[in-house]
Amino acid sequence: MYLSRMILNPDNREVMRGFARPSVFHGAIETATHRGSGRNLWRIDAFQKGYCLLILTTEAPDLTSMQGQFGFPGQSPLTKEYDHFLQKIEQGQQWQFRIKINPVVNHLGDRIPVKNCDLNEWFIEKAEKNGFSVNESAFSLIELRDYSFTKNNIKEAVQFKTATFNGTLVISDKEKILLALQNGIGHEKAFGCGLLTLARINEERIVERDLQC
């Protein structure tokens, strides 16, 4: 697997369009990996005074076209092998984490958004199911957003809610968290949700120091 980072140009109209309509980024990522399987994970993160795009793929992506579409002229995306990081995961470890997730519960076959007042409790339970534990005093909700947009050539609106959590976790089940790191957590993964990223405690956030995102 491969983790890539691209610094986004906020003056680019395509970037602004992608912020409002995540299907813009999804389509570009699928093209960059030549898979079309929908298995790729991605997320927009704050980076320095701007934003970056994190992408987790099962093959090394060709981000040349995306760099021209979303990035700064003269800059190149950074791609690192992810498997080396996964080999470092062990039971009982503590890590800093970040995830943007679609907070829903299933009720009679429908996905129901979690109430804002219940988000922390919902995430604690979601964490346990995915191989890690979080203490309510050691994590926080840093962004809450509602999306409503139409995909290209489809008139039906896509609507969903996202919650971004940041904090410290403890690995309680190595196998489960490895699956979560590789496959993501929850729904709406095509639209920038589900990517769980880790960093060592007290280090600049993301999985590898030399990625520096």
Order of alpha helices (4+ residues) and beta strands (2+ residues): beta-alpha-alpha-beta-beta-alpha-beta-alpha-beta-beta-beta-alpha-beta-beta-beta-alpha-beta
